[in-house]
Amino acid sequence: MWKYAIAGFMAVHSAQAQPRPLHNISPARPAHEISILRAEIQELRPADGGPSYFAATREPYRGKQEIVEVTLYGQEGIGVVRFELVDEAWRVVATVPAMRAGDGVDADGYILKVEVPATPFRLRIRGRDLRGRAFENTFRRLFVPMEGTPAAPIPRELEARFQPGDLRMVRAGISEATYEPLVSGNGNPIGLRVHFTVRFDGGGYYNLTPTVFPVYQAFRWRGEIGMRVLDAEGVRTQYQANTDYRLTFDFVPAYVNRRAGGSCIQAPPRIAVFEEIMASRQPVKYRVDISNLDFVSETAPLAAQRVWFEGFRREGVGDCEK
């Protein structure tokens, strides 16, 4: 079955059918699940390209300033968050200045500047999620201060970036999310086109590529066929605040490889399962997931996967050479 020569790829366009809406069905994450996954003391050490922070296995130094790197769980649901130190009786010792480690909407890393107290302490987060519900969670580790001095002071340029009190997250809104069939220049159906408009209330660097995959009723078929981006319009790395961006992504089955000089169909890892899928005429829904914007949706049932496979065959796309 997998013997044919590589064929050239074709130009594609959307079908004439009216685009259909994608509705966000993402469940609301319980606010109490937002929590600290990891918290590590950092030490400034020499490295290629200049000094860098690395995780230290020691306890914090009493009465000194320490850098602590924190990773949160449930970042996509956070509206506002603050970091605190609490003692063994769960009383607040101090509010901790912090900054985000990345610019992305879903960047879950934070850098904290901790004024280490004399007594043992834990880290706690408090805030509100995007729906306005309060959350509070305390990290399990008890930090026990000891005597000593950090290898180097906190650099001045880093000091200037810490923010005391509440950190407010950039909000992103998706509107006009739609999908439609993707067909070749010859009119052959070969995949799915997804459109959506996004707006941020703060500028930054964001990755907005959706994940698309078929939701087969047969569990053994799931994960066999993925979808990959063939082409995209309107995508950039940096986005400005309060500006509408219209993005379009064309998806084709991942078994179609795009190479220099043309494209070909790659033999799947489980040929027997792949052939079961291709034999089916049952319509299938597709999941559209933009996880870092907390957007999950599903299409209506679309034509069986064999329709797209046959569309590529009619375009002359053969099998990849071994």
Secondary structure as the mmCIF struct_conf table of DSSP 4:
data_model
#
loop_
_struct_conf.conf_type_id
_struct_conf.id
_struct_conf.beg_label_comp_id
_struct_conf.beg_label_asym_id
_struct_conf.beg_label_seq_id
_struct_conf.end_label_comp_id
_struct_conf.end_label_asym_id
_struct_conf.end_label_seq_id
HELX_LH_PP_P HELX_LH_PP_P1 TYR A 4 ILE A 6
STRN STRN1 ALA A 7 ALA A 7
STRN STRN2 VAL A 12 SER A 14
BEND BEND1 GLN A 16 ALA A 17
HELX_LH_PP_P HELX_LH_PP_P2 GLN A 18 PRO A 19
STRN STRN3 ARG A 20 PRO A 21
HELX_LH_PP_P HELX_LH_PP_P3 SER A 26 PRO A 30
HELX_RH_3T_P HELX_RH_3T_P1 ALA A 31 GLU A 33
STRN STRN4 SER A 35 ARG A 45
TURN_TY1_P TURN_TY1_P1 ASP A 48 GLY A 49
BEND BEND2 GLY A 50 GLY A 50
STRN STRN5 SER A 52 ALA A 55
BEND BEND3 ARG A 58 ARG A 58
HELX_LH_PP_P HELX_LH_PP_P4 GLU A 59 PRO A 60
STRN STRN6 TYR A 61 TYR A 61
TURN_TY1_P TURN_TY1_P2 ARG A 62 GLY A 63
BEND BEND4 LYS A 64 LYS A 64
STRN STRN7 GLN A 65 TYR A 73
HELX_RH_3T_P HELX_RH_3T_P2 GLN A 75 GLY A 77
STRN STRN8 ILE A 78 VAL A 86
TURN_TY1_P TURN_TY1_P3 GLU A 88 ALA A 89
STRN STRN9 VAL A 92 VAL A 96
HELX_LH_PP_P HELX_LH_PP_P5 PRO A 97 PRO A 97
STRN STRN10 ALA A 98 ARG A 100
BEND BEND5 ALA A 101 ALA A 101
BEND BEND6 GLY A 104 GLY A 104
TURN_TY1_P TURN_TY1_P4 VAL A 105 ASP A 106
STRN STRN11 GLY A 109 GLU A 115
BEND BEND7 ALA A 118 THR A 119
STRN STRN12 PHE A 121 PHE A 121
STRN STRN13 ARG A 122 ASP A 129
TURN_TY1_P TURN_TY1_P5 LEU A 130 ARG A 131
BEND BEND8 GLY A 132 GLY A 132
STRN STRN14 ALA A 134 THR A 138
BEND BEND9 ARG A 140 ARG A 140
HELX_LH_PP_P HELX_LH_PP_P6 ARG A 141 LEU A 142
STRN STRN15 PHE A 143 PHE A 143
STRN STRN16 MET A 146 MET A 146
BEND BEND10 GLU A 147 GLU A 147
BEND BEND11 ALA A 151 ALA A 152
HELX_LH_PP_P HELX_LH_PP_P7 PRO A 153 PRO A 155
HELX_RH_AL_P HELX_RH_AL_P1 ARG A 156 GLU A 159
TURN_TY1_P TURN_TY1_P6 ALA A 160 ARG A 161
STRN STRN17 GLN A 163 GLN A 163
BEND BEND12 GLY A 165 GLY A 165
STRN STRN18 LEU A 167 ARG A 168
HELX_LH_PP_P HELX_LH_PP_P8 MET A 169 ARG A 171
STRN STRN19 ALA A 172 SER A 184
TURN_TY1_P TURN_TY1_P7 GLY A 185 ASN A 186
BEND BEND13 GLY A 187 GLY A 187
STRN STRN20 PRO A 189 PHE A 200
BEND BEND14 ASP A 201 GLY A 202
STRN STRN21 GLY A 204 TYR A 205
STRN STRN22 THR A 211 VAL A 215
BEND BEND15 GLN A 217 ALA A 218
HELX_RH_3T_P HELX_RH_3T_P3 PHE A 219 TRP A 221
TURN_TY1_P TURN_TY1_P8 ARG A 222 GLY A 223
BEND BEND16 GLU A 224 ILE A 225
STRN STRN23 MET A 227 GLU A 233
BEND BEND17 GLY A 234 GLY A 234
BEND BEND18 THR A 237 THR A 237
STRN STRN24 GLN A 238 TYR A 239
STRN STRN25 ALA A 241 ALA A 241
TURN_TY1_P TURN_TY1_P9 ASN A 242 ASN A 242
STRN STRN26 TYR A 245 PRO A 253
TURN_TY1_P TURN_TY1_P10 ALA A 254 TYR A 255
STRN STRN27 VAL A 256 ARG A 259
TURN_TY1_P TURN_TY1_P11 ALA A 260 GLY A 261
STRN STRN28 GLY A 262 ILE A 265
HELX_LH_PP_P HELX_LH_PP_P9 GLN A 266 PRO A 268
BEND BEND19 PRO A 269 PRO A 269
HELX_RH_AL_P HELX_RH_AL_P2 ILE A 271 ALA A 279
STRN STRN29 VAL A 284 VAL A 284
STRN STRN30 LYS A 285 ILE A 290
HELX_RH_3T_P HELX_RH_3T_P4 SER A 291 LEU A 293
TURN_TY1_P TURN_TY1_P12 ASP A 294 ASP A 294
STRN STRN31 PHE A 295 GLU A 298
HELX_LH_PP_P HELX_LH_PP_P10 THR A 299 PRO A 301
STRN STRN32 LEU A 302 LEU A 302
HELX_RH_AL_P HELX_RH_AL_P3 GLN A 305 ARG A 314
TURN_TY1_P TURN_TY1_P13 GLU A 315 GLY A 316
STRN STRN33 ASP A 319 ASP A 319
HELX_LH_PP_P HELX_LH_PP_P11 CYS A 320 GLU A 321
#
